Amino acid sequence: MGVLNRRMGRVCAHILVFVLFLGMTGVKADAVPAVPYWPGWDIVRGVTLVDNADPYGFPKGGYTSDGWGGLHAWGTAAPVTQTPYWMGWDISRGVAMTAEGVGVQVDGWGGLHPVRNTTADTWGVQNVNTSDSTYWPGWDIARGVGLIDYGDGGVVVDGWGGLHTFGLYGDDIDTGDGPYWPGWDIVRDVAVLPDGSGGWVLDGWGGVHPFGWAPEVLISEYWPGWDIARGISMYPDFTGGVVIDGWGGIHPFEVDW
């Protein structure tokens, strides 16, 4: 109970600091988009952004995915027209979407399921290429998914940090020099640079680890010993991104280019 109380106290402190920040800077409440939030319920499993940061460093739009497959649009993100859903079954593990409005959700077994929003041209835009993807039936070990430009390829990360490429140009993704913790299910998501030259792996404590040619990032939040970080996504201009926690809290960071 003491650990839980300290964690709850830290969360309350963060909320208070954010409220004080809004008051001190004169930012109106509607300057920050309302994001889905389930305080105390570890149900969020991923995030994908569709817009850059506003002048205050907060993302202007994106999608939050929950463990049942629900995909929740917020801010400038267009509504979703296609997404898988497993009501009551916490099996969805991450989401990634291209600028064209198509993407995939990954389940815990490694299955890739197409998603679309209302901006996607159903005639001119194809679904993400998911060929040659890795699948572990019955083993909940897949933890996140990242895509390169146009969804022609991508990578699934497992709980140990293993990177498994898929799609037409998946083999072109540079997965070298990434973190790996064999036997320890601590990885929670992955983000990939548009050209596949590298990316970042997120661990459950909030640590972000580059691989390939991706630069280091400046982390906004870190929870050592608390497995609560759940997803990572980069801004379209790749100047930074966000980590999302299991309750839906958004934590922006910058990239150290």
N, C-alpha and C positions, 0 to 999 in steps of 0.2 A: 504493500500500500504506500510505503514511503516513496518508492521509485515512481509509482503512478502519480502521486501528489506532486512530486517535483516536476514531472513531465507536464502535467496539467497546468502547473504554475508557470512553466516556461511558455506554454501555448498562450495562456492569458496575457503574459507579459508582452508577447509578440503582437497580439491583437491591440493591446493598449498603446504600444509604440506606434503601430500603424495609424491608429485613430489620432494620436497626438501629432503624427506627421501630417495628416490631412489638415488638422486644425492650424498648425504652425505655418504651413505653406499656402494656405488658402485654397487648396484643391477642393472642388466640389465633389460630393459623393458620386455623382453621375459621370465623373471623369474616369473612373475605374469600372470596367464592365462587371456585372454580377456573374460570378462563376458558381457552378454547382458545388455545394459544400455539405458534408454529412459529418459534423463534429462527433468524434468518439467512435465512428463506424469505419473500420478499415475496409472500404469497398472499392476505392478507386484503383485502377490498374494501368492507366496510361493517359498520355496527353499528346496532342498534335496541334501546332500553331498554324494559322493561315495569314497572319498579319504581323507587322513589326511592332516595336514598343511605342507607346505614346510618350509625350515629353517627360513623363514622370517615371519612365522605365518599366511600366507594366504592359503586358501584351494586350493588343487591341481586339484580338479574336482567336478562337480555337475550339477544340473539341476535347471533352473529358470522357474517357471510357470507364465504365464500371465493370465489376467482376462478372456480371450476368450478360455482358455484351451491349448494354445500353450505351449509346453515343450521344452526348449532350453538347449541343452547340451553344456558344456564348459569344458575346460581343459582336464583332463583324462577321462571324462565321455563318455561312448559309445553312439552312435546315438540311437534315440528312434524309435521303429518300430510300437508302438501302443499307441495312446493317444486320448481322446475325444477332440472335437473342436466345439465351438459355435461362429462363426465369427460375430463380432460386438456386442455380448451379454456378458457383464461383469458379469459372473455368476460362474466362477471357483474360488475356495477359498483356495486351498492348495494342496500339493502333498507330498507323502512319498514313498520311494522305499527301498526295501531290498537289501542286498549284492548279492542276486541271480539275480537281474535285473528285478524284478517284483514289482509293487506297485499300488497305487490308487491315483486318484485325487478326491477331494470332491467338489461338487457344493454347492451353497448357500442354497439349500433346504435340504442338507444332503445326496444327492445321491452319491454313491461311484462308480467310473468308473475305470476299470483296465488300467494300463499302463505297457509297457515292453520296454526293450532296447535290443540291438543286442547280449548281452552276455547271455540272458535268454535262457535256453534249453527248447524249446517249447514242448518237450516230457516229460522231467524229472522234470520240474519246473511248479507247478500249480500257478494259479492266487491267489491273496490275498483272504483269507476267509472273506467275507463281510456279513455273515449271521447275522441276528438279529440286523441290523443297524437301527438307528433312522432316520425318514424322516418327514420333515415339508413341504409338497407341497404348493408352493405359498408364503412361508415365507422365505426370504433371511436372515437366522440367523446362519447357520453353518459357521465356520470361519477357521478351520484347521483340519488336520488329522495326527496321529502318528501311527507307527506300531511296534510290538514286533518282535522277531526273526522269520524269515521264513514267515512272513505275516500271521501267524496262528491266529492273533487277533490284535486289535488296538483300538483307541479311536478317536472320533470326538469331538472337542470343539465348543461350541456355543458362540455367541457374548457376553454373560454375564459371561462366564467362566465355564459353566456347562460341565462336562465330560461324554460322552456317549460311552460306550464300545460296541464292536461288534466282531464277529468271534468266532472261536472254543475255544480259550483261553482268550477271551476278559474279562471275569469275573474275571480272575486272576490278572488283572492290578490293582495296588494299586492307587486309585484316591483320597485318603484321604488328608485332610488338604490343599486343593487347594484354590486359590483365587476365589471369586465370587462377582460379581457386578450386582445384579438383576435389570433389567430395563435399564442398561447402556451398549450399544453395543460398547465395548472398546477392547475386546479380538480379537487377530488376528491369532494366530496359537498355536500349541502344539507339543512337542517332547517327546518321550517316551524311557525309558531305555530298552535295548533288552530283559531283563528278566521280564519286566512289573512291577518292584518294585517301580516305580515312574516316574516322568518326570517334564517338565517345560511348563508353560503357558506364552505366549508373549502378552503383551498389545500393543495398538496402539502407545504409546509414546516410546516404546523400553524397557519397564520394563520386566524382566524375573522372574517368580515366581515359585519356586519348589513346587511339591506335592509328596505325598508318601514319599519314602526314598531318593529322589534325593537331591544332595547337592546344596548349593547356587552357583551362577555363578558371575564372575567378568565381568561386562558389559563394552563394549568398547564405546558404544554410547547411549545417552538418550536425547530425544527431548520432554521435558515437555510441554504439551499443544498442541503439533503438532502430529496429528494422521497420522503417516507416516511409522511406522514399519509394515511389512507385513508377514514375515515368519521367522521361526527358524529351524535350523537343527544342529545336533551334528556330530562331527567327528566319524568315525567308532570305534576309540579307546576311545572315550568319555572323552578325556582330555580337550575338549573345543568344540566350534562350531561357528556358525555365525548367525547374524540377517541380514535379507535383507530388504531394504527400498522399498517404492513404485516405485522408479525409477530404481531399480535394483542394487543399491549400496550394497556392501558386507562389513559387519562390524564384524570382528572376536572377540571372547572373550574366556576366560579360565574358567574351572570349578574349584571351590574351594573344592577339595577332602580333 
